[in-house]
Amino acid sequence: MILLDTHVLAWLVAQPERLSRPAASAIRRARASDGLGIADITLWELAFLFARGILRSHGTVENTVRNLVSRAGVNVKPITAEIAALATQFPDDYPKDPVDRLIGATARAEGIALITRDQRIRSSPLLKTIW
């Protein structure tokens, strides 16, 4: 299984050409084996982006998020006490955004790679990332 950052999930469904070749290849391999995952905070971030008009939605925000997740075929990884604690333990050079921290902590706790274009996340030695 691999974990998708929020922008990767949105691009996978709406603009797959924005994915790097290594990211697209990793997604294809994961779909054929043990699947794709997202952190549960990604649901909130998607809803926020749709509600603010940063991403275009058709219908209600709730239905748009539900449809996007369904179309992508991802498993939602719930926050746990371990993930919550790990999110507080990243070094100062890791992004301060709580969403980024919870997504990174989910990848760490699950022991899986995170697909992200975010260079600050990718530079962390604590995570295995793909881009």
C-alpha positions in Angstrom: 0.0 0.0 0.0 1.1 3.6 -0.6 -0.4 6.8 0.8 -1.5 9.6 -1.4 -1.1 13.3 -0.4 -4.2 15.3 -1.0 -3.0 17.0 -4.2 -2.0 13.6 -5.6 -5.5 12.2 -5.0 -7.1 15.2 -6.7 -4.8 14.9 -9.7 -5.2 11.2 -9.9 -8.9 11.6 -10.5 -9.1 14.9 -12.4 -5.7 15.6 -13.9 -3.5 12.4 -14.0 -1.1 14.1 -16.5 0.1 16.2 -13.6 1.5 13.1 -11.8 5.2 12.4 -12.3 6.1 9.2 -14.1 7.4 7.5 -10.9 4.3 8.5 -9.0 1.9 7.2 -11.8 3.9 4.0 -12.0 3.8 3.5 -8.2 0.1 4.1 -8.2 -0.4 1.5 -11.0 1.7 -1.1 -9.1 -0.1 -0.4 -5.8 -3.6 -0.7 -7.4 -2.5 -4.1 -8.8 -1.2 -5.3 -5.4 -2.1 -4.0 -2.0 -3.9 -0.7 -2.8 -3.9 3.0 -2.3 -4.6 4.8 1.0 -5.2 8.3 2.2 -5.0 9.8 5.7 -8.5 10.6 7.1 -7.5 14.3 7.4 -7.4 14.3 3.6 -11.2 14.1 3.6 -11.3 17.3 5.5 -8.7 19.0 3.3 -10.6 18.0 0.2 -13.9 19.3 1.6 -12.1 22.6 2.5 -10.7 23.0 -1.0 -14.1 22.3 -2.6 -15.9 24.6 -0.2 -13.5 27.4 -0.9 -13.7 26.9 -4.7 -10.0 26.1 -4.9 -11.1 22.8 -6.5 -14.2 22.6 -8.6 -17.1 20.6 -7.3 -20.4 19.5 -8.9 -23.2 19.1 -6.4 -22.7 19.2 -2.6 -19.2 19.2 -1.1 -20.1 16.0 0.7 -21.1 14.2 -2.4 -18.1 15.6 -4.3 -15.6 14.3 -1.7 -17.4 10.9 -1.5 -17.4 10.5 -5.3 -13.7 11.5 -5.6 -12.7 9.0 -3.0 -14.8 6.3 -4.6 -13.5 7.0 -8.1 -9.9 6.8 -6.8 -10.6 3.5 -5.0 -8.6 4.5 -1.9 -8.7 3.2 1.7 -9.1 5.8 4.4 -6.6 5.4 7.2 -8.0 6.6 10.5 -6.1 8.8 12.9 -4.8 6.8 15.9 -3.1 7.8 19.1 0.2 6.8 17.6 -0.4 9.0 14.5 -1.5 11.9 16.7 1.7 11.6 18.7 4.0 11.1 15.7 2.5 14.3 14.1 3.9 16.3 17.0 7.4 14.9 16.7 8.6 16.1 13.3 11.7 18.3 13.2 11.4 22.0 12.8 12.2 21.9 9.0 9.1 19.7 8.4 6.1 21.7 7.3 4.2 23.2 10.2 0.7 22.6 8.6 -1.2 20.2 10.8 -2.6 18.5 7.7 0.9 17.8 6.3 2.0 16.5 9.7 -0.9 14.1 10.1 -0.5 12.8 6.5 3.2 12.3 7.1 2.6 10.7 10.5 0.1 8.3 8.9 2.7 7.2 6.4 5.2 6.7 9.2 2.9 4.8 11.5 1.7 2.6 8.6 5.3 2.1 7.4 4.3 3.0 3.9 5.6 5.4 1.2 3.9 8.7 0.7 3.4 10.1 -2.8 3.8 13.8 -2.7 5.2 16.6 -4.9 5.8 18.7 -1.7 9.6 19.2 -1.6 9.7 20.0 2.1 8.0 16.8 2.9 10.2 14.8 0.5 13.3 16.2 2.1 12.4 14.6 5.4 14.6 11.6 6.2 11.8 10.3 8.4 9.5 9.4 5.4 9.9 7.3 2.3 8.4 9.4 -0.4 7.8 9.0 -4.1 7.6 11.7 -6.8 
